[in-house]
């Protein structure tokens, strides 16, 4: 199933996902030494538009594409952004159309070879393809026991659906027509209350698979999660949770540039 296609999942996503993306975009800006915004950027698998909006800091016009019309319906309108219902493997764009392509927490759902073929087609020869993710570490700064609960109870009850490996070695990126120029890792910390933590957890694909797949009701998930995580806050209004992720910087390989 497309875990992010149902309207109910899209609504939870729009409400519960933290807006970490400007932190990553500032790193991208520094890595690329962008003195001014690029002309055109493409955000692939943009969901409800959080990753797309953040690109306004480094791009003058942005196109966000996603397979889920329900997700895009919840993206905030912006004069500098065009949203299109489309798949990453079949992009409705002309050749050599974008200076920058970004993917936030979506690459593991794609058909790798089909996507790379489309990325080569729509990206300008000197453009950048940037893939990044933001993993929930389940590390709670105020109560380290939360991490063990997440591992032993939460993930056991809601196992992660199968997904592709994300990684870019010199060999496989060359085969795909790209060169991995570099990688960096980052951390960011998010403040959650009990309610907003549960809001976030019910956006994860493992919960979506259970709820939209029909094995559990969202009310039942809400109740179990709320009862389970409340004790870890020990009367605090909020807890501090660590996220972490990689950023990969890729460019079309020399062979692809010469061929164009």
Rosetta blueprint (number, residue, H / E / L):
1 X L
2 X L
3 X L
4 X L
5 X L
6 X L
7 X H
8 X H
9 X H
10 X H
11 X H
12 X H
13 X H
14 X H
15 X H
16 X H
17 X L
18 X L
19 X L
20 X L
21 X H
22 X H
23 X H
24 X H
25 X H
26 X H
27 X H
28 X H
29 X H
30 X H
31 X H
32 X H
33 X L
34 X L
35 X L
36 X L
37 X L
38 X E
39 X E
40 X E
41 X E
42 X E
43 X E
44 X E
45 X L
46 X L
47 X L
48 X L
49 X L
50 X H
51 X H
52 X H
53 X H
54 X H
55 X H
56 X H
57 X H
58 X L
59 X E
60 X E
61 X E
62 X E
63 X E
64 X E
65 X E
66 X E
67 X L
68 X L
69 X H
70 X H
71 X H
72 X H
73 X L
74 X L
75 X L
76 X L
77 X L
78 X L
79 X L
80 X L
81 X E
82 X E
83 X E
84 X E
85 X E
86 X L
87 X E
88 X L
89 X L
90 X E
91 X L
92 X L
93 X L
94 X L
95 X L
96 X L
97 X L
98 X E
99 X E
100 X E
101 X E
102 X E
103 X E
104 X E
105 X L
106 X L
107 X H
108 X H
109 X H
110 X L
111 X L
112 X H
113 X H
114 X H
115 X H
116 X H
117 X H
118 X H
119 X H
120 X H
121 X H
122 X H
123 X E
124 X E
125 X E
126 X E
127 X E
128 X E
129 X E
130 X E
131 X E
132 X E
133 X L
134 X L
135 X E
136 X E
137 X E
138 X E
139 X E
140 X E
141 X L
142 X L
143 X L
144 X L
145 X H
146 X H
147 X H
148 X H
149 X H
150 X H
151 X H
152 X H
153 X H
154 X H
155 X H
156 X H
157 X H
158 X L
159 X L
160 X L
161 X L
162 X L
163 X L
164 X L
165 X L
166 X L
167 X L
168 X L
169 X L
170 X H
171 X H
172 X H
173 X H
174 X H
175 X H
176 X L
177 X L
178 X E
179 X E
180 X E
181 X E
182 X E
183 X E
184 X E
185 X E
186 X E
187 X E
188 X E
189 X E
190 X E
191 X E
192 X E
193 X L
194 X H
195 X H
196 X H
197 X H
198 X H
199 X H
200 X H
201 X H
202 X L
203 X L
204 X L
205 X H
206 X H
207 X H
208 X H
209 X H
210 X H
211 X H
212 X L
213 X L
214 X L
215 X L
216 X L
217 X L
218 X H
219 X H
220 X H
221 X H
222 X H
223 X H
224 X H
225 X H
226 X H
227 X H
228 X H
229 X H
230 X H
231 X H
232 X H
233 X H
234 X L
235 X L
236 X L
237 X L
238 X L
239 X E
240 X E
241 X E
242 X E
243 X E
244 X E
245 X E
246 X E
247 X E
248 X E
249 X E
250 X E
251 X E
252 X E
253 X L
254 X H
255 X H
256 X H
257 X H
258 X H
259 X H
260 X L
